[in-house]
Amino acid sequence: MVRQAIGISLVLWVITGLLYPAVTTLFAQAFFPHQSNGSLIVDADGTVRGSYRIAQAYSGDGWFHPRPPAKEAYDPLESGGTNLAVAREDYQATVLKRLEAVRRDALDPDLPVPADLVTASGSGLDPDLSIEAARAQVPRISRATGLPEVELNALIDRVAVPRELAIFGEPRVNVNALNEALRARLKALDQRMPPR
């Protein structure tokens, strides 16, 4: 009986601890190498600047800003929401402070601000924004970079991702991909990059 239990345990250990991870790793590397290696953002010189799957800190006026982090920074080791109730005064004060900052940056005190520009996601690291949230930042970026608003809106449309299978989720834009497209456009125009 003990010998049989040990034998089954060893067989299951080989299958689940060695074979399954090896097969899934080989499959992922063969068919999805970019994603399985972290969806990294890599410069032309090979420098890794981050991942398309984790929000990056873009705070300068010339960049699209992601959703606010749940913690102090976009640290993947501290993923998670704030777990603060909407009715808490400190949560409301934080959201109002962010709302005022977005309107101040846009030079428009009446700007309708989408919720995802002032609230963190459940993970606190979501790199995606609604199309409306990206468009709300266009006037500020246009002033900082000199690019016309029409061109920045066209950039958003080019990078935007539709609903999954045309029915799931909402149209959105990956802020990291959007900022990479903006970086490429500024580089093509031979403009100096705005501070990140």
GUKE-862265 format. One record per residue: residue in one letter; x, y, z of N, C-alpha, C in turn. Coordinates in steps of 0.001 Angstrom, whole numbers, padded with zeros to 6 digits, always signed. Example, Ala and Ser with C-alpha at 12.3 -4.5 7.8 and 13.67 -1.06 7.14 Angstrom:
BEGIN
A+013190-005690+007800+012300-004500+007800+013200-003300+007800;S+012850-002250+007080+013670-001060+007140+012900+000030+007870;
***
This chain:
BEGIN
M+000813-001193+000000+000000+000000+000000+000864+001267+000000;V+001862+001316+000893+002760+002476+000956+003559+002576-000332;R+004010+001430-000813+004804+001406-002054+003973+001928-003227;Q+002706+001543-003282+001820+002007-004343+001600+003525-004248;A+001403+004032-003049+001210+005474-002849+002448+006258-003270;I+003623+005756-002914+004869+006428-003316+005028+006398-004827;G+004704+005251-005437+004805+005126-006897+003889+006104-007616;I+002642+006207-007160+001686+007144-007767+002157+008582-007567;S+002655+008878-006391+003160+010235-006116+004305+010594-007041;L+005238+009660-007260+006365+009912-008162+005903+010122-009601;V+004948+009275-010046+004432+009422-011414+003755+010783-011573;L+002911+011162-010612+002245+012462-010682+003232+013611-010595;W+004270+013455-009793+005297+014489-009688+005987+014682-011033;V+006325+013586-011722+006981+013680-013034+006048+014348-014041;I+004774+013942-014027+003819+014501-014996+003557+015985-014721;T+003202+016313-013475+002802+017697-013168+003974+018623-012865;G+005082+018049-012396+006219+018885-012020+007265+019030-013100;L+007311+018087-014034+008331+018140-015081+007735+018200-016488;L+006930+017194-016836+006431+017116-018209+005501+018267-018569;Y+004485+018507-017752+003528+019566-018066+004199+020940-018187;P+005019+021371-017208+005694+022672-017372+006609+022716-018595;A+007292+021613-018886+008189+021596-020047+007404+021731-021345;V+006301+021010-021472+005491+021058-022693+004865+022437-022873;T+004281+022998-021801+003655+024318-021935+004695+025407-022231;T+005879+025302-021639+006942+026279-021913+007387+026190-023369;L+007608+024977-023870+008020+024809-025266+006938+025304-026222;F+005679+024993-025919+004567+025446-026755+004512+026974-026781;A+004596+027595-025607+004530+029049-025520+005702+029699-026252;Q+006900+029162-026093+008073+029725-026764+007978+029566-028276;A+007367+028466-028732+007267+028222-030172+006204+029099-030828;F+005056+029259-030168+003936+029939-030804+003670+031364-030299;F+004089+031674-029081+003859+033004-028512+005117+033516-027812;P+006239+033633-028519+007490+034007-027839+007463+035398-027211;H+006853+036366-027884+006817+037732-027333+006043+037764-026017;Q+004854+037144-026011+004021+037150-024817+004626+036312-023694;S+005166+035145-024032+005694+034268-022985+006972+034811-022360;N+007621+035741-023018+008821+036361-022451+008529+037716-021812;G+007246+038006-021558+006891+039194-020790+006365+040368-021590;S+006139+040224-022904+005657+041338-023738+006485+042591-023496;L+007797+042448-023602+008714+043531-023236+008735+044670-024249;I+008915+045881-023742+009122+047069-024570+010634+047220-024704;V+011143+047042-025911+012591+047045-026133+012959+048151-027113;D+013951+048976-026734+014468+050024-027623+015222+049405-028791;A+015510+050239-029780+016284+049777-030937+017667+049291-030530;D+018217+049840-029425+019541+049419-028973+019487+048213-028026;G+018279+047649-027843+018145+046461-027005+017836+046730-025542;T+017687+048000-025159+017375+048341-023771+015911+048034-023484;V+015650+047299-022415+014280+046986-022011+013755+048122-021144;R+012598+048714-021571+012012+049827-020832+010795+049427-020021;G+010360+048199-020128+009192+047763-019381+008445+046693-020131;S+007174+046533-019797+006314+045531-020419+005028+046195-020883;Y+004499+045706-022008+003224+046222-022498+002076+045811-021570;R+002283+044841-020711+001225+044312-019843+001146+044985-018478;I+002115+045847-018148+002132+046519-016847+002264+048018-017089;A+001385+048783-016469+001432+050240-016636+002804+050782-016238;Q+003269+051744-017011+004559+052380-016747+004310+053821-016295;A+005244+054366-015573+005106+055746-015082+005461+056728-016198;Y+004445+057364-016765+004619+058453-017720+003980+059674-017085;S+004777+060573-016570+004194+061715-015861+004408+063043-016578;G+005284+063097-017543+005531+064353-018255+004323+064778-019067;D+004215+066081-019354+003065+066615-020097+002992+066107-021531;G+004099+065641-022085+004124+065206-023475+003768+063754-023694;W+003295+063055-022656+002967+061629-022768+001535+061368-022327;F+000973+060284-022842-000311+059813-022334-000067+059173-020981;H-000886+059518-020000-000731+058969-018656-001650+057766-018486;P-001177+056718-017826-002038+055562-017557-002965+055840-016381;R-003741+054837-016028-004567+054956-014819-003648+055165-013633;P-004114+055829-012593-003274+056009-011399-002954+054654-010771;P-001780+054517-010172-001456+053251-009497-002258+053121-008197;A-002511+051895-007795-003224+051683-006526-002314+052024-005351;K-001024+051736-005509-000056+052074-004460+000673+053345-004893;E+001861+053565-004358+002607+054784-004677+003243+054760-006059;A+003564+053580-006572+004246+053483-007861+003719+052273-008616;Y+004086+052166-009890+003692+051026-010706+004668+049882-010458;D+004562+049277-009308+005472+048210-008906+004760+046866-009016;P+005206+045978-009935+004523+044690-010098+004577+043814-008854;L+005481+044097-007937+005547+043322-006702+004466+043746-005706;E+003810+044882-005981+002763+045364-005089+001429+045456-005822;S+001154+044480-006667-000099+044468-007405-001278+044278-006460;G-002351+044995-006725-003561+044868-005921-004274+046190-005821;G-005555+046131-005522-006360+047343-005387-006151+048009-004041;T-006778+049154-003882-006665+049877-002612-007592+049295-001553;N-008667+048616-001999-009682+048050-001100-010368+049116-000253;L-010354+050353-000720-011045+051423-000013-012467+051557-000553;A-013428+051714+000327-014813+051900-000085-014992+053271-000722;V-015884+053343-001675-016142+054600-002377-016651+055675-001415;A-017314+055266-000352-017884+056226+000601-016850+056799+001575;R-015645+056238+001599-014628+056756+002533-014185+058150+002120;E-014025+059013+003097-013653+060397+002812-012254+060500+002209;D-011308+059687+002678-009952+059762+002129-009920+059291+000671;Y-010745+058306+000317-010821+057852-001077-011411+058965-001950;Q-012498+059561-001489-013130+060642-002243-012191+061830-002413;A-011427+062148-001379-010468+063255-001461-009386+062960-002495;T-008926+061713-002542-007904+061325-003523-008440+061459-004942;V-009652+060967-005173-010254+061043-006506-010477+062500-006914;L-010955+063327-005997-011165+064751-006315-009847+065454-006628;K-008801+065109-005908-007475+065695-006157-006988+065325-007559;R-007182+064055-007936-006785+063613-009280-007626+064305-010350;L-008923+064459-010076-009835+065126-011010-009389+066566-011263;E-009066+067278-010204-008594+068660-010339-007285+068719-011127;A-006399+067751-010897-005113+067730-011608-005319+067513-013108;V-006209+066598-013479-006473+066337-014901-007047+067587-015559;R-007998+068242-014890-008603+069458-015461-007609+070604-015529;R-006743+070698-014527-005711+071747-014526-004728+071524-015681;D-004307+070275-015879-003379+069962-016975-003999+070233-018336;A-005324+070028-018437-006018+070255-019709-006373+071724-019914;L-006161+072556-018890-006552+073970-018924-008044+074118-019204;D-008842+073182-018670-010282+073195-018878-010971+072785-017582;P-011465+073766-016806-012088+073430-015516-013392+072648-015637;D-013971+072606-016840-015231+071885-017042-015047+070588-017838;L-013810+070159-018022-013544+068959-018811-014254+067747-018208;P-015066+067029-019015-015642+065790-018501-014536+064730-018417;V-014228+064288-017221-013094+063381-017002-013600+061954-016827;P-013176+061039-017699-013568+059633-017544-013042+059058-016224;A-013799+058156-015640-013460+057596-014327-012094+056915-014313;D-011697+056311-015440-010429+055577-015414-009200+056478-015388;L-009379+057786-015504-008242+058702-015341-008009+059089-013883;V-009003+058809-013030-008886+059239-011636-009031+058091-010630;T-009285+056882-011125-009409+055722-010231-008441+054629-010679;A-007908+053899-009722-007000+052795-010029-007805+051561-010422;S-007179+050665-011163-007832+049408-011520-007717+048425-010361;G-008341+047273-010512-008284+046260-009466-006876+045779-009179;S-006042+045679-010215-004654+045247-010016-003755+046421-009642;G-004195+047639-009973-003368+048814-009747-002286+048981-010792;L-002262+048078-011795-001203+048101-012809-001746+048013-014232;D-003032+048252-014418-003675+048086-015718-003099+049067-016737;P-002574+048566-017870-002000+049470-018874-003034+050031-019849;D-004290+049602-019731-005312+050021-020689-006134+051194-020173;L-006551+052038-021122-007426+053176-020856-008589+053135-021843;S-009698+053731-021451-010785+053898-022412-010344+054901-023480;I-010983+054837-024626-010682+055781-025712-010938+057215-025235;E-012004+057391-024467-012353+058728-023965-011264+059279-023043;A-010703+058407-022200-009651+058841-021280-008390+059241-022039;A-008093+058540-023111-006932+058910-023937-007192+060244-024629;R-008395+060425-025164-008720+061673-025868-008740+062877-024929;A-009088+062666-023661-009113+063771-022697-007718+064354-022470;Q-006676+063591-022796-005296+064039-022580-004689+064722-023803;V-005400+064660-024931-004855+065172-026192-004480+066655-026139;P-005316+067558-025589-004920+068982-025581-003593+069231-024855;R-003402+068568-023713-002152+068746-022947-000952+068254-023751;I-001079+067093-024373+000034+066518-025137+000319+067359-026376;S-000732+067877-027002-000555+068728-028178+000242+069980-027827;R-000088+070596-026687+000654+071792-026258+002114+071454-025968;A+002361+070302-025337+003722+069953-024925+004599+069514-026089;T+004013+068841-027087+004821+068297-028179+004748+069110-029464;G+003695+069932-029599+003510+070679-030839+002785+069881-031911;L+002436+068619-031620+001692+067822-032595+000229+068269-032599;P-000383+068379-033770-001786+068801-033828-002707+067774-033148;E-003791+068250-032571-004734+067360-031897-005301+066318-032850;V-005522+066697-034094-006058+065761-035092-005105+064583-035267;E-003816+064867-035294-002822+063801-035462-002769+062897-034234;L-002874+063470-033046-002869+062668-031827-004112+061800-031732;N-005264+062332-032145-006494+061529-032161-006399+060394-033174;A-005751+060651-034305-005552+059592-035303-004628+058510-034754;L-003639+058907-033957-002735+057953-033313-003513+057054-032348;I-004424+057652-031590-005267+056868-030670-006098+055867-031458;D-006708+056310-032555-007528+055412-033371-006708+054263-033942;R-005456+054547-034302-004594+053517-034888-004214+052444-033872;V-004008+052845-032615-003554+051917-031580-004724+051254-030842;A-005920+051828-030966-007091+051330-030224-007392+049872-030551;V-007861+049165-029534-008225+047754-029659-009743+047660-029507;P-010432+046957-030446-011892+046849-030325-012289+045828-029256;R-013587+045661-029060-014094+044652-028131-013633+043267-028571;E-013401+042397-027592-013010+041023-027901-014188+040313-028569;L-013931+039705-029714-014963+038996-030484-016186+039884-030757;A-015960+041185-030761-016978+042205-031048-018074+042304-029996;I-017981+041556-028873-019037+041642-027862-018518+041777-026432;F-017275+041342-026159-016776+041353-024786-015916+042580-024510;G-016135+043194-023351-015332+044332-022939-015704+045596-023684;E-014823+046572-023590-015026+047872-024225-013820+048193-025106;P-014006+049026-026136-012845+049476-026906-011863+050174-025957;R-010576+049976-026184-009579+050504-025254-008272+050751-025994;V-007357+051369-025271-006035+051621-025829-004994+051268-024765;N-003954+050578-025186-002845+050272-024292-001952+051510-024257;V-001821+052115-023080-001077+053369-022949+000386+053181-023322;N+000965+052031-022994+002363+051786-023352+002529+051745-024872;A+001612+051047-025567+001677+050984-027033+001438+052367-027633;L+000515+053125-027031+000215+054469-027518+001430+055384-027362;N+002093+055319-026225+003279+056147-026012+004439+055709-026904;E+004530+054417-027211+005564+053960-028150+005288+054503-029549;A+004011+054528-029955+003647+055106-031253+003940+056606-031271;L+003668+057278-030151+003971+058705-030036+005482+058939-030089;R+006235+058091-029403+007707+058191-029424+008230+058042-030855;A+007687+057064-031587+008120+056838-032973+007784+058039-033847;R+006616+058634-033633+006211+059811-034421+007117+061003-034140;L+007414+061238-032872+008300+062349-032513+009705+062124-033071;K+010144+060862-033034+011472+060544-033563+011509+060762-035073;A+010417+060389-035758+010346+060585-037211+010388+062064-037566;L+009809+062887-036699+009837+064337-036921+011122+064960-036404;D+011992+064136-035833+013272+064570-035282+013076+065592-034160;Q+012005+065381-033377+011765+066262-032226+012405+065673-031002;R+012784+066556-030086+013338+066097-028823+012231+065456-027994;M+012543+064305-027387+011555+063613-026583+011203+064420-025343;P+009904+064500-025017+009543+065186-023768+010013+064365-022579;P+010226+064985-021429+010632+064220-020265+009554+063228-019864;R+010006+062055-019450+009066+060997-019122+008644+061130-017690;
***
